[in-house]
């Protein structure tokens, strides 16, 4: 299963449930005035834990969600 969430400021998050209990989490950030950054984590996560991890990483880098940010969707 592949889930994706996009945010303003060119932020894209994805979660792939590889082989339970392992998920791959990818966060790609390219915010104005900052160097591009990618985060990749492969851990024993539930899908909900993986989504929460990605959301926390985005917020930790100063992003504030607004009406243009999407919810998690299957791709």
C-alpha positions in Angstrom: 0.0 0.0 0.0 1.3 3.5 -0.9 0.0 6.6 0.8 0.9 10.1 -0.1 0.3 13.6 1.4 1.3 16.9 -0.1 1.8 20.2 1.6 2.5 23.7 0.4 6.1 24.8 0.1 6.9 21.8 -2.1 6.7 19.2 0.7 5.8 15.6 -0.3 5.4 12.7 2.2 4.8 9.1 1.3 4.4 5.9 3.3 4.8 2.4 1.9 3.8 -0.6 3.9 6.6 -3.0 2.7 6.4 -6.2 4.7 4.4 -5.7 7.9 5.5 -4.6 10.4 7.9 -2.5 8.3 7.0 0.7 6.6 9.2 3.1 4.4 8.6 6.7 5.1 9.8 9.4 2.7 9.6 13.2 3.4 10.9 15.6 0.7 11.1 19.2 1.6 12.1 22.2 -0.6 10.9 25.1 1.4 11.7 28.7 0.3 14.9 30.0 1.7 16.1 26.6 2.9 18.3 23.9 1.3 16.4 20.9 -0.1 16.1 18.0 2.4 15.0 14.4 2.1 14.2 12.1 5.0 14.0 8.4 4.5 13.1 5.9 7.3 12.5 2.2 7.2 11.2 1.0 10.6 8.8 -1.3 12.3 5.8 1.1 12.2 2.1 0.6 11.9 0.8 2.6 9.0 -0.7 5.1 11.4 2.7 5.4 13.3 4.4 6.0 9.9 2.0 8.8 8.9 2.4 10.4 12.4 6.2 10.2 12.0 6.1 11.9 8.6 3.7 14.6 9.9 5.9 15.3 12.9 9.0 15.6 10.7 7.3 18.2 8.6 6.1 20.2 11.6 9.5 20.0 13.2 10.9 21.9 10.2 8.6 24.8 10.7 5.8 24.0 8.3 2.3 25.2 9.3 -0.5 23.3 7.5 -3.1 25.3 5.7 -6.1 24.7 3.4 -3.8 23.7 0.4 -2.2 20.8 2.3 -3.9 17.4 1.5 -4.8 14.6 3.8 -3.2 11.1 3.4 -4.5 9.4 0.2 -3.9 6.0 -1.3 -2.0 6.3 -4.6 
